[in-house]
Amino acid sequence: MRPKVRRKHRYYKRVAQPWYTRCSGLALVIGLALPINTHAQTTPGQSVPNGSTPATPATSSAPPTSTSPSPAPATPQTTPPASGPAAPNRSGGPPPAAKPAPAPPPFTMAWKQPLAGGDLTINVVVAPSVVVTAGASTPLEARRRDTGDVQWSNEIASWQRLAEGEGLIVGISGRTLHAFDQATGAVRWTRQSSAEDAHVLIARAWLLIADGQTLVACRASDGQEIWRADVGAPIVTTPSLGAAVAVVGLATREIASVDLKTGQVNWKAPVPGVPIGATVTDDRAFTAIDGGTACASRLSNGAVSWCYAFHIPIVGLPLAQDKTVSLALFDNTVRTLSASSGALRRNDHLTARPADGPVMVGPLMLIPLTTGELAVYAADGKPLPRVASADPSITQILEHVFVDRDRASIGAVSIAPGSTQTLAFYTKTPTPPPTTTPASAPTKSGGTASGTPTGSPATAPGTAAPGTATPPPAAGR
């Protein structure tokens, strides 16, 4: 059934067709006929540039008149070759700039070597000529820095601690300190200690031994004792060396300062807990305390300047710089405090638990992680690409890590569940060469062939080195 025809609205019945409505129909018929001649003059086979839209003549709602001139034919164009420069985008502008490649991590793994056994007490130190590992059930092995091949070894077992410096590798086995030549492994000297769990530091020709409640100072070159200081309580931290003093933490919730020249105890001062490590600057000692508190003490008298209670365990030693001190915490963060007031300056979040305290590598802050990776942060706290573990495809657990004195290489020992341990050696990532050709240098004038201005001295004036503590005397007392 056909639908009924709807009646027109009464409004439209009252609308009459005026004269200009009837005339517009006639004008439309004439206008449709005129463009036929115009389009006939267009040059056939016109090509369009790649990625652009051909121009079309402007149109108007009004019909063209017979007096309008015909448009000139467009000039033929050719498509640019495919091998030329990048074509502009569809908007007609230059092509979008390519995204810069991500920056590589600051360290690259140079080599890795498997370690026999599953000794969970193994330690690693990086010396200028070798990378050394040893543990309670692992013999001492020194490997070449360039290849990782064993250069020399020692079959003595029960190694508890390792230290390096002054061309020596010093290890503690039982109550005996053994000093080996780094390059050859020859025994340079040995000496006895009264405690098996002694702490050793080698720095600036000093060998400091925390032996029970006695701090012993020796010459590192031959192990000759210079002085010993009884601090009155068991020493529980590795000695920290300042310009003129050595600072140790005591089991009695104190820290003690000992004069390097005389061996006299300058002072003992209380802190809010048992120290786990200290870092000494020119005028202060920054102490990490068991239970998650950091304190700053004046070197002049041991008075505490400030303490910051995180209530979160601290990992490793504080990192002291000119105006700040940074600490790694068990909650996967690194907190940076003001060195003068202890106010919180920055809170950097890690992706895993830190395995040791932060260290500076040039302008960068590096934190070893328990996953075997190395987290890296810029000076402003921006996270940078992490250094991967020895085998990123397998879950790794970091056992020990050591950054050398020049901050140019890292040794790390990690273990994977159900597999052997791995020693990995990392070196600084080389700086990539510049990608752009440098502009030609301007012509030198008024100087010598080396570019030194006329009348300048042949060499720059020297600058005096900052004063440091006097090294150990040539002969013991």
LINTA-V967760 format. One record per residue. N is the residue number from 1. PHI is phi as a letter, one per 40 degrees, with the letter a starting at -180 (NA if undefined). PSI is psi as a letter, one per 40 degrees, with the letter a starting at -180 (none if undefined). D_CENTER is the distance of its C-alpha to the mean C-alpha in whole Angstrom. Layout:
N/PHI/PSI/D_CENTER
N/PHI/PSI/D_CENTER
This chain:
1/NA/h/83
2/c/i/82
3/c/i/80
4/c/i/83
5/c/h/82
6/c/h/81
7/c/i/83
8/c/i/81
9/c/i/80
10/c/e/83
11/c/d/81
12/c/d/81
13/c/d/84
14/c/e/85
15/c/h/83
16/c/i/85
17/c/h/84
18/c/i/84
19/c/d/85
20/c/d/82
21/c/d/80
22/c/d/83
23/c/d/82
24/c/d/79
25/c/d/79
26/c/d/81
27/c/d/79
28/c/d/76
29/c/d/78
30/c/d/79
31/c/d/75
32/c/d/74
33/c/d/77
34/c/d/75
35/c/e/72
36/c/d/73
37/c/d/74
38/c/d/71
39/c/d/69
40/c/d/71
41/c/e/70
42/c/h/66
43/c/h/65
44/c/i/65
45/g/f/62
46/c/h/59
47/c/i/56
48/b/h/53
49/d/i/49
50/c/h/47
51/g/e/45
52/b/i/47
53/b/h/50
54/c/i/54
55/c/h/55
56/b/i/58
57/c/i/61
58/c/i/61
59/b/i/64
60/b/i/66
61/c/d/67
62/c/i/70
63/c/i/72
64/c/i/72
65/b/i/76
66/c/e/78
67/c/e/77
68/c/h/73
69/c/i/72
70/c/i/70
71/c/i/67
72/c/i/66
73/c/i/65
74/c/i/61
75/c/h/60
76/c/i/59
77/b/i/55
78/b/i/53
79/c/h/50
80/c/i/47
81/c/i/46
82/c/d/43
83/c/e/42
84/c/a/41
85/c/i/38
86/d/h/37
87/c/i/39
88/c/i/39
89/c/i/38
90/c/e/41
91/c/e/41
92/g/e/42
93/c/a/39
94/c/i/36
95/c/i/34
96/c/i/31
97/c/i/28
98/c/i/25
99/c/h/22
100/c/i/19
101/c/i/17
102/c/i/14
103/c/i/11
104/c/i/10
105/c/i/7
106/c/e/6
107/b/i/8
108/b/h/12
109/c/h/14
110/c/d/17
111/a/i/20
112/a/i/21
113/b/h/24
114/c/i/26
115/b/h/27
116/c/i/31
117/g/a/32
118/b/f/30
119/c/h/29
120/c/e/27
121/b/e/27
122/c/i/25
123/b/i/23
124/b/i/21
125/b/i/20
126/b/h/19
127/b/i/22
128/d/d/22
129/b/d/24
130/a/i/24
131/b/h/22
132/b/h/24
133/b/i/25
134/a/i/28
135/a/a/29
136/c/d/32
137/b/e/34
138/b/h/31
139/c/i/33
140/c/h/30
141/b/h/29
142/b/h/27
143/b/i/26
144/c/i/25
145/c/d/22
146/c/d/23
147/b/d/25
148/g/e/24
149/c/i/28
150/c/h/30
151/c/d/31
152/a/i/33
153/a/i/33
154/b/h/35
155/c/e/37
156/c/h/37
157/b/a/36
158/g/f/35
159/c/h/32
160/b/d/30
161/a/i/28
162/b/i/26
163/a/i/25
164/a/i/24
165/i/i/25
166/f/f/28
167/g/e/28
168/b/i/29
169/b/h/28
170/b/h/30
171/b/i/30
172/b/h/32
173/b/h/35
174/g/b/38
175/b/f/38
176/b/h/38
177/c/h/35
178/b/h/35
179/b/h/33
180/b/i/33
181/c/h/32
182/d/d/29
183/c/d/30
184/b/d/34
185/g/e/34
186/c/i/37
187/c/h/37
188/c/d/37
189/a/i/38
190/b/i/39
191/a/i/39
192/c/i/40
193/b/i/39
194/c/e/41
195/b/i/38
196/c/d/36
197/c/f/33
198/c/i/33
199/b/h/29
200/b/h/28
201/b/h/26
202/b/h/26
203/a/h/25
204/f/f/27
205/g/e/30
206/c/i/31
207/b/h/31
208/b/h/31
209/b/h/32
210/c/g/33
211/b/g/36
212/g/b/37
213/b/e/38
214/b/h/38
215/b/h/35
216/b/h/36
217/b/h/35
218/b/i/36
219/c/h/35
220/c/d/33
221/c/d/34
222/b/e/38
223/g/e/37
224/c/h/40
225/c/h/40
226/b/d/40
227/a/i/40
228/b/i/40
229/b/h/40
230/c/h/41
231/c/e/39
232/g/e/41
233/a/i/39
234/d/h/37
235/c/h/33
236/b/e/31
237/b/i/27
238/c/h/26
239/d/i/27
240/b/h/25
241/b/h/26
242/b/a/26
243/c/d/28
244/b/e/32
245/b/i/31
246/b/h/30
247/b/h/29
248/b/i/30
249/c/i/30
250/b/i/33
251/c/e/35
252/c/f/37
253/f/f/34
254/b/i/34
255/b/i/32
256/b/i/34
257/b/h/33
258/b/h/35
259/c/h/36
260/c/d/34
261/c/d/38
262/b/d/40
263/g/e/39
264/c/i/40
265/c/h/39
266/c/d/38
267/a/i/38
268/b/h/37
269/b/i/36
270/c/i/35
271/b/i/32
272/c/e/32
273/i/a/32
274/c/h/31
275/c/i/28
276/b/e/25
277/i/i/23
278/b/i/23
279/b/h/21
280/b/h/23
281/b/a/23
282/c/d/26
283/b/e/28
284/a/i/26
285/b/h/26
286/b/h/23
287/b/h/24
288/c/h/23
289/b/i/26
290/d/h/27
291/h/e/28
292/g/f/25
293/b/i/25
294/b/h/24
295/b/i/26
296/b/h/26
297/b/i/29
298/c/h/31
299/c/d/31
300/c/d/35
301/a/e/36
302/g/e/34
303/c/h/34
304/c/h/32
305/c/d/31
306/a/i/29
307/b/i/28
308/b/h/26
309/c/h/27
310/c/d/24
311/g/f/27
312/b/h/24
313/d/h/23
314/c/i/20
315/b/h/18
316/g/a/18
317/c/i/18
318/c/i/17
319/b/h/14
320/c/h/17
321/b/a/16
322/c/d/19
323/b/e/20
324/b/i/18
325/b/h/17
326/b/i/14
327/b/h/15
328/c/h/15
329/b/i/18
330/c/e/19
331/c/f/20
332/g/f/16
333/b/i/15
334/b/h/13
335/b/h/16
336/b/h/16
337/b/i/19
338/c/h/21
339/c/d/22
340/c/d/25
341/b/e/26
342/g/e/24
343/c/i/24
344/c/h/21
345/b/d/19
346/a/i/16
347/b/h/16
348/c/h/13
349/c/h/13
350/c/i/12
351/c/e/14
352/a/i/15
353/c/h/16
354/c/i/14
355/c/e/15
356/a/i/15
357/c/i/14
358/c/i/10
359/b/i/10
360/c/h/9
361/b/g/7
362/g/b/9
363/c/e/9
364/b/i/5
365/b/h/5
366/b/h/5
367/b/h/8
368/c/h/10
369/b/i/12
370/c/e/16
371/c/e/16
372/g/e/15
373/c/i/11
374/b/h/8
375/c/i/6
376/b/h/3
377/b/i/4
378/c/i/6
379/c/d/9
380/c/e/11
381/g/e/10
382/c/h/9
383/c/h/7
384/b/i/6
385/d/h/7
386/c/i/7
387/c/h/8
388/c/i/12
389/c/i/14
390/c/d/17
391/b/g/19
392/c/e/18
393/c/e/22
394/b/i/23
395/c/h/22
396/b/i/20
397/b/h/20
398/c/h/18
399/c/d/20
400/a/i/18
401/a/i/15
402/a/h/15
403/b/h/13
404/c/i/15
405/c/d/17
406/c/e/15
407/f/f/12
408/b/e/12
409/a/i/13
410/b/h/13
411/b/h/16
412/a/h/16
413/b/h/19
414/b/i/20
415/b/i/23
416/b/i/24
417/d/h/27
418/g/e/30
419/b/i/29
420/c/i/28
421/c/i/25
422/b/h/22
423/b/h/21
424/b/i/18
425/b/h/16
426/b/i/13
427/b/i/13
428/c/h/11
429/c/h/11
430/c/i/14
431/c/h/14
432/c/i/17
433/c/i/20
434/c/i/22
435/c/e/24
436/b/i/26
437/c/h/29
438/c/i/29
439/c/i/32
440/c/h/35
441/c/i/35
442/c/i/37
443/c/h/40
444/c/i/40
445/a/i/43
446/g/f/44
447/a/a/42
448/c/a/42
449/c/d/41
450/c/e/37
451/g/e/37
452/c/h/38
453/d/i/40
454/c/h/44
455/g/e/44
456/c/i/41
457/c/i/40
458/c/d/39
459/b/i/36
460/c/i/34
461/c/i/35
462/c/i/33
463/b/i/31
464/c/h/32
465/c/i/29
466/c/i/28
467/c/h/31
468/b/i/29
469/c/i/31
470/c/h/34
471/c/i/33
472/d/i/36
473/c/i/39
474/c/d/41
475/b/i/43
476/c/i/43
477/c/none/46
